[in-house]
Amino acid sequence: ASLALRKKLLAKFALYFKNEASFSIASALILGYRKSISPELQSSFSSTGVVHVLSVSGLHVSLVFAFLSYLLKPLDRYRWGKYARLILIGLCIWCYVFLTGLAPPILRAGIMLSFYLLSLAILRQQDNLNTLFASAFLILLLDCRMLFTIGFQLSYAAVFGIFTLYPLALSLYQVKHVVVNSLLKFCYLSLSAQLFTAPLALYYFNQFPTYFLLGNLCVALPIVGIMYAGITLALIPMESVAKPIAWLMERLITVLLEILHALEGLPSAVQQGIAFEEWQALWAYALLLLFIYVCRTASKRAFWLLHMLLLGFIVVHISGMLQQRRFAGVKVYNM
């Protein structure tokens, strides 16, 4: 039933979006359908560090959650309205999860949001890391092979980084100006996710987007606009209302593509051909976890151990880079 509904919505999008790029981006962002995305378009998102927006994940689920919470807020006026609202939101979120194909990132987001809704219903405060690990346990219980998929690893690494590094960054420095502080928080959020996904990205793809922070800042508003316009377009049956929404959505996608092309044209936009072995990725994660431990405990032993491991990592990595420069031959990177 979910696949039939997605097929119907894809046909509706194809009716309003004649431009192939607009249709493929709208289908990927709203419905998680990425088959129509061209390699060139995929490369533009990848080289600017915003390829994660094409995978329906926690960002998309949170936007749907905010949309439904606002839409169903009037139910709180009634006696059992709050519980009815939470149940309706949960059902709609899981319909959306099934609609987008049950990929690991959105499955994780759906399970975590279900725990959050349950905590609201029983008036309990949830622990983010416990919820994250519980969702991972449930997914692996259903299919343990998920552990070895890149999507699963990147998704959980990003969220783990946000739950651990982001609060530390907030405690270190904030400003009083509301707008500047909001931008600073967004930078903290992006850096937290990127630091924990970088070792995996370097290991699997051997490349790193130089302007990932700038890219995430620039595409945030267009992406949110496209998401809300796309959800509205999917829900509204009236053609007279759907046409202007589709027009607005297409203009936002055009702005998004112009931003991506501008960032992609910057010098050294992506660092390619970076040799990063499995042991280096594990070493990098050990450094990140030790850094979090030092920040939380202020342990002197852990502090000096962190410095020794960091120095060793730098020395070994530089040695590997020098060996790579002396390499004479052909290397094939399987992307």
C-alpha positions in Angstrom: 0.0 0.0 0.0 2.8 2.4 0.9 4.6 1.7 -2.4 1.4 2.3 -4.4 0.8 5.6 -2.6 4.4 6.7 -3.3 3.9 5.8 -6.9 0.8 7.9 -7.0 2.6 10.9 -5.4 5.5 10.5 -7.8 3.1 10.7 -10.7 1.6 13.9 -9.1 5.1 15.4 -8.8 5.9 14.5 -12.4 2.7 16.3 -13.4 3.8 19.6 -11.8 7.6 19.4 -12.3 8.5 19.3 -16.0 12.2 20.0 -15.2 14.0 16.7 -14.5 16.3 18.2 -11.8 13.4 19.7 -10.0 11.4 16.5 -10.1 14.4 14.3 -8.9 15.2 16.7 -6.0 11.5 17.0 -4.9 11.1 13.2 -5.1 14.3 12.6 -3.0 13.6 15.2 -0.4 9.9 14.5 0.2 9.5 10.8 -0.7 13.0 9.3 -0.4 13.0 8.3 -4.1 16.5 8.8 -5.4 16.6 6.7 -8.6 15.9 9.6 -10.8 18.9 11.7 -9.5 21.6 12.0 -12.1 25.3 11.3 -11.3 26.1 15.0 -11.9 23.5 16.2 -9.5 24.6 13.6 -6.9 28.2 14.9 -7.3 27.1 18.5 -6.7 25.4 17.5 -3.4 28.4 15.3 -2.4 31.2 17.8 -3.2 29.5 20.6 -1.2 28.9 18.4 1.9 25.1 18.4 1.8 24.4 15.0 0.3 22.7 14.0 3.6 19.7 16.1 2.7 18.9 13.7 -0.2 18.5 10.9 2.3 15.2 11.1 4.2 16.3 11.1 7.8 15.8 12.8 11.2 15.7 16.3 9.6 12.8 15.3 7.4 11.0 13.5 10.2 11.4 16.4 12.6 10.0 18.8 10.0 7.0 16.5 9.5 6.6 16.3 13.3 6.6 20.1 13.7 4.1 20.4 10.8 1.7 17.9 12.4 2.2 19.3 15.9 1.1 22.7 14.7 -1.8 21.3 12.6 -3.2 19.2 15.5 -2.6 21.6 18.3 -6.3 22.5 18.7 -6.9 18.9 19.9 -5.3 19.8 23.3 -8.4 21.8 24.2 -10.3 18.6 24.8 -10.1 16.2 27.7 -8.3 13.4 25.9 -7.1 15.6 23.1 -3.4 15.5 24.0 -3.3 11.7 23.8 -5.3 11.7 20.6 -2.8 14.2 19.1 0.2 12.1 20.1 -1.4 8.9 18.7 -2.3 10.7 15.4 1.3 12.1 15.1 2.8 8.7 15.7 0.6 7.0 13.1 1.3 9.7 10.5 5.0 9.6 11.2 5.1 5.8 10.7 3.0 6.1 7.5 5.7 8.5 6.3 8.5 6.1 7.4 6.9 3.3 5.3 6.1 5.7 2.5 9.8 6.6 2.1 11.0 3.0 2.0 12.2 2.1 5.6 15.8 3.2 5.0 18.0 3.0 8.2 18.2 6.8 8.8 14.4 7.3 8.7 13.7 4.1 10.6 16.0 5.3 13.3 14.3 8.7 13.4 10.8 7.0 13.5 11.7 4.8 16.4 13.4 7.6 18.3 10.4 9.9 17.8 8.1 7.1 19.0 10.0 6.9 22.2 9.8 10.7 22.5 6.0 10.7 22.0 5.7 7.9 24.6 7.7 10.0 27.1 5.3 12.9 26.5 2.3 10.7 27.0 3.6 9.2 30.4 5.2 12.5 31.5 8.7 11.0 31.7 12.0 12.7 30.6 13.9 10.6 28.0 17.6 10.2 27.7 18.8 10.9 24.2 21.6 8.3 24.1 19.5 5.6 25.7 16.8 6.3 23.0 19.5 6.2 20.3 20.9 2.9 21.4 17.4 1.4 21.9 16.5 2.3 18.3 19.7 0.7 17.0 19.0 -2.4 19.1 15.5 -2.7 17.6 16.7 -2.2 14.0 19.5 -4.8 14.4 17.0 -7.2 16.1 14.9 -7.0 12.9 17.9 -7.2 10.5 21.4 -7.6 11.9 22.9 -7.0 8.5 22.0 -3.3 8.8 25.1 -2.9 11.0 27.3 -3.3 7.9 25.4 -0.8 5.7 27.0 2.6 5.1 23.6 4.4 5.7 23.2 2.9 9.1 26.7 3.7 10.2 26.7 7.3 9.0 23.2 7.9 10.4 24.0 6.7 13.9 27.5 8.3 13.9 26.0 11.7 13.0 23.3 11.5 15.7 25.7 10.2 18.3 28.0 13.2 17.5 25.1 15.6 17.9 24.0 14.1 21.3 27.5 14.2 22.7 29.5 17.1 21.1 26.7 19.6 20.6 25.9 20.0 24.4 29.6 20.4 25.1 29.9 23.1 22.4 26.9 25.0 23.8 28.4 24.9 27.3 31.7 26.4 26.0 30.5 29.5 24.2 27.3 31.3 23.3 26.4 34.9 22.5 23.4 37.0 23.6 22.3 38.2 20.2 19.4 35.9 19.2 20.2 35.7 15.4 23.9 35.3 15.9 23.4 32.7 18.6 21.0 30.7 16.3 23.6 30.7 13.6 26.3 29.6 16.1 24.1 26.8 17.3 23.5 25.6 13.7 27.3 25.7 13.2 27.8 23.6 16.4 25.2 21.1 15.2 26.8 20.8 11.7 30.3 20.4 13.2 29.2 17.8 15.7 27.6 15.6 13.0 30.4 16.2 10.6 33.2 15.3 13.0 31.6 11.9 13.8 30.8 11.1 10.2 34.2 12.3 8.7 36.2 9.1 9.6 33.6 6.9 7.9 33.3 9.2 4.9 37.0 9.3 4.4 37.3 5.5 4.8 34.4 4.7 2.3 34.7 7.6 -0.2 38.3 8.9 0.2 37.1 12.5 -0.2 36.1 15.4 2.1 34.0 18.5 1.2 36.0 21.6 2.2 33.1 24.0 2.5 30.6 21.6 4.3 29.8 24.2 7.0 29.1 27.0 4.5 27.1 24.5 2.4 24.9 23.5 5.3 24.3 27.1 6.3 23.4 28.2 2.8 21.0 25.4 1.9 19.2 25.2 5.3 16.4 27.7 4.5 15.8 26.5 0.9 15.6 22.9 2.1 13.1 23.7 4.9 11.0 25.7 2.4 11.1 22.9 -0.2 10.1 20.3 2.5 7.1 22.2 3.8 6.0 23.1 0.3 6.4 19.5 -0.8 4.4 18.1 2.1 1.6 20.6 1.4 1.7 19.8 -2.3 1.4 16.0 -1.5 -1.6 16.6 0.8 -3.6 19.1 -1.2 -5.9 17.6 -3.9 -7.1 20.9 -5.4 -5.2 21.8 -8.6 -5.8 25.5 -8.3 -4.0 25.6 -4.9 -1.4 23.0 -5.9 -0.1 24.9 -8.9 1.2 28.0 -7.1 2.8 25.8 -4.4 4.6 23.7 -7.1 5.7 27.0 -8.7 7.1 28.2 -5.4 8.8 24.8 -4.8 10.4 24.9 -8.2 11.8 28.4 -7.6 13.3 27.2 -4.2 14.9 24.2 -6.0 16.4 26.6 -8.6 17.9 28.7 -5.7 19.2 25.5 -4.1 20.9 24.4 -7.3 22.4 27.8 -7.9 23.9 27.7 -4.3 25.3 24.3 -4.9 26.9 25.2 -8.3 28.4 28.4 -6.7 29.9 26.4 -3.8 31.1 23.6 -6.2 32.9 26.3 -8.2 35.0 27.5 -5.3 38.7 26.6 -5.3 39.5 23.1 -3.7 35.8 22.5 -3.0 36.4 18.8 -2.4 39.6 17.0 -1.3 39.7 13.8 -3.3 41.9 10.7 -3.2 42.5 10.7 0.5 43.9 7.4 1.6 42.2 6.5 4.9 42.4 2.9 6.2 40.1 1.1 8.6 42.6 1.4 11.5 42.8 5.2 11.0 39.0 5.5 11.2 39.0 3.5 14.4 41.8 5.6 15.8 39.9 8.8 14.9 36.8 7.6 16.8 39.0 6.6 19.8 40.3 10.2 19.8 36.8 11.7 19.6 35.4 9.5 22.4 38.4 10.3 24.6 38.0 14.0 23.9 34.4 13.8 25.1 35.5 11.9 28.2 38.1 14.5 29.0 35.6 17.3 28.6 33.1 15.6 30.9 35.5 14.4 33.6 38.5 16.8 33.4 40.7 13.7 34.0 44.4 14.7 33.7 45.5 11.1 32.7 42.9 11.0 30.0 44.0 14.5 28.9 47.7 13.5 28.4 46.6 10.2 26.8 44.5 12.2 24.3 47.5 14.3 23.4 49.8 11.3 23.0 47.2 9.5 20.8 46.6 12.7 18.7 50.4 13.2 18.2 50.8 9.6 17.2 47.8 9.9 14.8 49.3 13.0 13.1 52.8 11.4 12.8 51.4 8.2 11.2 49.0 10.1 8.9 51.8 12.4 7.6 54.0 9.3 7.1 51.2 7.7 5.1 50.8 10.9 3.0 54.5 11.0 2.2 54.3 7.3 1.1 51.3 8.1 -1.1 53.2 10.9 -2.8 56.0 8.5 -3.7 53.6 6.0 -5.1 54.0 5.3 -8.8 51.0 3.5 -10.3 47.3 3.6 -10.7 44.8 3.6 -7.8 41.1 2.9 -8.3 38.7 4.3 -5.7 35.4 2.5 -5.8 32.8 5.2 -5.1 
